[in-house]
Amino acid sequence: MRKDYIMKVDKIDYAWAVISWVVIGVTFRKGVLHFGILIVYGLMAVLFFWHIYTVRRRIRGSEAAIGTITGYHTSENGRLWYPIVRYETEEGREVTSVYSHASKKADYETGSEEMILYTPSDPMFFYFASRESELTAGYYKYLIYSGIAAIALFLLTMKVFN
């Protein structure tokens, strides 16, 4: 069964986490924690932009196909809907895959056909042609929210530690 909100964690993510803790520890020890917070946010922003770049690089070589909505997978609590799509690759391989992004309702009728794009090297990865922005929207959202948090923490630490 598919788990909701599973994120792919790469080695760069682990490296970022370790480096962040080192930066926080060193800047705290030196009495400049407020700069450490900004450095960690900067590192996180670089990492998120790296993820956006890799997603865009991956979709650049996508192939188009017509996919048929065969049903839906729902989250364990039944509140999120993931379309299940069947399509044929350029090589003639039939693929059935679950879309990686959920909606709060069934966006498509079962049996309807939609234009999708898939990655030839990994045909299980696909996205709806009209919904390409979903693949990177989460990263931008986290950049904005964490930027607000970083500014608030910067100002707080400036006040507390100075």
Buried (B, 14 or more C-beta within 10 A) or exposed (E): EEEEEEEEEEEEEEEBBEBBEEBBEEBEEEEBBBBBBBBBBEBBBEBBBBBBEEBEEBBEEBBEBEBBBEBBBBBEEEEBBBBBBEBBBEEEEEBEBBBBBBBEEBBBEEEEEBEBBBBEEEBEBBBBBEBBEBBBEBBEEEBEEBEEEBEEBBEEBBEEEE
